[in-house]
């Protein structure tokens, strides 16, 4: 499912114009990106959390040149689904492993 599909489905279910839904979705993504860039985590009850995870400093290896490369500690964005979300996916019969 793409962003356009999500926008269409929200517009169909709510009766709101697609342009307004698109603006809302884009604003949400913008807030998530800017907040996380400032080091803030975002918690959406019943859905999940957008958090910054710290990756420790490590030594990596460039195989082609056989040299060691130092990768400094850094943060990466991550999403942790809520228990309600996880249970809904686990109990779904459309998702199979």
CORNOR-V233632 format. One record per residue. RES is the residue in three letters. PSI is psi in whole degrees, -180 to 180 (999 if undefined). OMEGA is omega in whole degrees, -180 to 180 (* if undefined). NEAR is the number of other C-alpha atoms within 8 Angstrom. Layout:
# CORNOR-V233632
res = {RES | RES}
psi = {PSI | PSI}
omega = {OMEGA | OMEGA}
near = {NEAR | NEAR}
This chain:
# CORNOR-V233632
res = {UNK | UNK | UNK | UNK | UNK | UNK | UNK | UNK | UNK | UNK | UNK | UNK | UNK | UNK | UNK | UNK | UNK | UNK | UNK | UNK | UNK | UNK | UNK | UNK | UNK | UNK | UNK | UNK | UNK | UNK | UNK | UNK | UNK | UNK | UNK | UNK | UNK | UNK | UNK | UNK | UNK | UNK | UNK | UNK | UNK | UNK | UNK | UNK | UNK | UNK | UNK | UNK | UNK | UNK | UNK | UNK | UNK | UNK | UNK | UNK | UNK | UNK | UNK | UNK | UNK | UNK | UNK | UNK | UNK | UNK | UNK | UNK | UNK | UNK | UNK | UNK | UNK | UNK | UNK | UNK | UNK | UNK | UNK | UNK | UNK | UNK | UNK | UNK | UNK | UNK | UNK | UNK | UNK | UNK | UNK | UNK | UNK}
psi = {130 | 173 | -40 | -39 | -42 | -45 | -45 | -43 | -41 | -43 | -41 | -43 | -32 | -21 | 8 | 145 | 141 | -36 | -40 | -40 | -43 | -45 | -41 | -46 | -46 | -39 | -40 | -49 | -40 | -44 | -43 | -48 | -47 | -39 | -44 | -34 | -28 | 3 | 6 | 142 | 155 | 126 | 120 | 105 | 132 | -6 | -59 | -172 | 136 | 114 | 154 | 122 | 137 | 130 | 131 | 160 | 139 | 165 | 124 | 171 | 129 | 105 | -40 | -35 | -7 | 47 | 155 | 143 | 133 | 125 | 114 | 163 | 140 | 170 | 144 | 144 | 146 | 154 | 129 | 113 | 151 | 165 | -38 | -44 | -48 | -44 | -38 | -41 | -43 | -38 | -6 | 135 | -3 | -24 | 121 | 152 | 999}
omega = {-179 | 178 | 178 | 178 | 179 | 180 | 179 | -178 | 177 | 179 | 179 | -176 | -176 | -177 | 178 | 180 | -179 | 179 | 178 | 178 | 179 | 179 | 180 | -180 | 180 | 178 | 178 | 180 | 179 | 179 | 179 | -178 | -177 | 179 | 180 | 177 | 178 | 177 | 179 | 173 | -179 | -178 | 178 | -176 | 179 | -180 | 179 | -177 | 172 | -174 | 173 | 178 | 180 | 174 | -177 | 175 | 180 | 177 | 177 | -178 | 173 | -173 | -176 | 180 | -178 | 178 | 178 | 179 | 177 | 175 | -177 | 175 | -179 | 180 | 176 | 178 | -179 | 176 | 177 | -179 | 178 | 179 | 179 | 180 | -179 | 180 | 179 | 180 | -179 | -176 | -179 | 178 | 178 | 178 | 179 | -179 | *}
near = {4 | 5 | 6 | 6 | 8 | 9 | 12 | 9 | 8 | 11 | 12 | 8 | 6 | 6 | 7 | 9 | 7 | 9 | 6 | 8 | 12 | 9 | 8 | 8 | 9 | 8 | 8 | 8 | 8 | 8 | 8 | 10 | 8 | 8 | 11 | 14 | 7 | 6 | 7 | 9 | 10 | 10 | 7 | 7 | 6 | 8 | 9 | 12 | 12 | 13 | 12 | 12 | 8 | 8 | 8 | 7 | 9 | 8 | 8 | 8 | 8 | 9 | 6 | 4 | 5 | 7 | 7 | 8 | 8 | 8 | 8 | 7 | 9 | 8 | 8 | 8 | 9 | 8 | 8 | 8 | 9 | 11 | 7 | 8 | 11 | 9 | 8 | 8 | 8 | 7 | 6 | 7 | 5 | 4 | 7 | 4 | 2}
